[in-house]
Amino acid sequence: MDMSLVNVGMNTPAEESKRAIETIQFIVIRLGDEQYGIDIRNIDNIVRMQHITRVPKMPVYLKGVINLRGEVIPVISMRLKMGLAEDEFTKNTRIIVVKLDQEGNVGFLVDEVKEVVTLAVSDIEKLNYNANEEKVNLINAVGKHNEELISLVDLNAVSLEDN
């Protein structure tokens, strides 16, 4: 018997996974009346609001630093970074600690963490944007989930530097 014919018609696990729909999970956050998504693979931790130590002579959106289990982490107000109104602290306010390529761990101050959603890559549309508009620079795509749109944050565009 010719053994080369035994595997005909059978797919390898790698071929099967290519056929599966490619998906990405996002944490959905709220800033004001809008919702945004952050790729869950970049998130290190989500913590309740805690005391933020102010650092003098920093940009207004850099609220200060927190001490998280012995690590000093800078905290950015996502509202101010995106040109929105000043933060309003409530029981739902959270600090999302993310790992940025250039900066290391950074905390993002958000109004609320809503849920985790799984989006198919086909439900994500890249945006064309005006390079002069900073708010749009932080958003690189929009995802569609349950008839709602979620603006997806480009973490590579977030920096501690004053733009």
Disulfide bonds with the S-S distance in Angstrom:
none
